[in-house]
Amino acid sequence: MTTENAWGPDSSGDALAQRIRSLAAAGAFAEADALREQLLRAHPGAINLIVSTGEYIEEEKTKRLDSEHLALWQDLYDELSEEETNTLYYRLKQDRIPSGKVIFFQGKPNNRLFFVEEGEVTLFFRTAAKNVALATVGRGSILGEDTFFGISFCTFSAVTRSEVSFRHLSRTDSAGWPDDQPGLFDKLRDWSHRVGRAEEAVKQKNLERRTHPRYPLTALATAVILDRDGRATSSYFKGAVVDLSRSGICFSMKCSKKETARALLGRQVQISLTVEGRQEPLLQERGTIVKLSFLLHNDYHVHVKLATTIDQKVFKTFPCSWSEPVDR
């Protein structure tokens, strides 16, 4: 029997509140939260009951927190309120995987943030010639922060070096935070960027993700989205080119919803570049959207990896700012 059926809209506020407290005391927090939402809908004027049951649920959640986990990640939880702490803690899922297993692959999507609590994980960066070991991380390290908070494929692969115990947060489980816990996502993101080691390891190894140097170019990019069979759809978007290399393009885009921008990751597009004073397109090529960088005010930079490398002689005929190579 569901909570809604057992405690219908005609149930008294006191009866609902009593049941909420019983569920919370038993550790059934999902059910307690759901029944409290029902209390709010059925008895919106019962302010004291609504507030007191909310406080009781948080108190019971706090009692059941894992003290060892809190101590390991103390620098994170010190920045959170009691309610934010409970929200994060009870959204985390625990897992344990054996040695030699891949947690995520370079060049593939990942929507989880990992908190390593036992064991070791080796990070690898794949180049054209070989796999380069970036670092080995262990207890107290996080993984996946770049893809969890940003819109991109994994920069490197992560493989367990021993049996590893970790907790992880999925993007789906944090989707409601802007409404339920405004500020929690930003706090977690800022903390993750401060303590995360992976991106710094890539920089220290001097591993350039783009194969060819990039140069500024004044041009307009039109990207037509392709379907799974490679056929052009009716969907397209335009933006000013930021820079161009023989293997990739970066251009601007406006998008009001982050999830709409995220849905573009991995999509194939037909790219056309036009420059002022030239009737024919400067370039027409297919590619894959591999990253979207959020700027401000719904502005993004779209990064496209071209399906075919531009010939060196042809590339040199483009009106790029050759004296100003991009280093970022």
Secondary structure, DSSP 8 states (H G I E B T S, - for coil): --HHHHS-TTS-HHHHHHHHHHHHHTT-HHHHHHHHHHHHHH-TT-HHHHHHHHHHHHHHHHHT--HHHHHHTHHHHTTS-HHHHHHHHTT-EEEEE-TT-EEE-TTS---EEEEEEES-EEEEEE-SS-EEEEEEE-TT-EE-HHHHHSEE--SSEEEESS-EEEEEEETGGGTTHHHHSTTHHHHHHHHHHHH--HHHHHHHTT--SSSS-BEE---EEEEEEE-TTS-EEEEEEEEEEEEE-SSEEEEEEE-S-HHHHHTTTT-EEEEEEE-TT-SS-SEEEEEEEEEEEE-STTEEEEEEEESS---HHHHTTS---TTS-B--
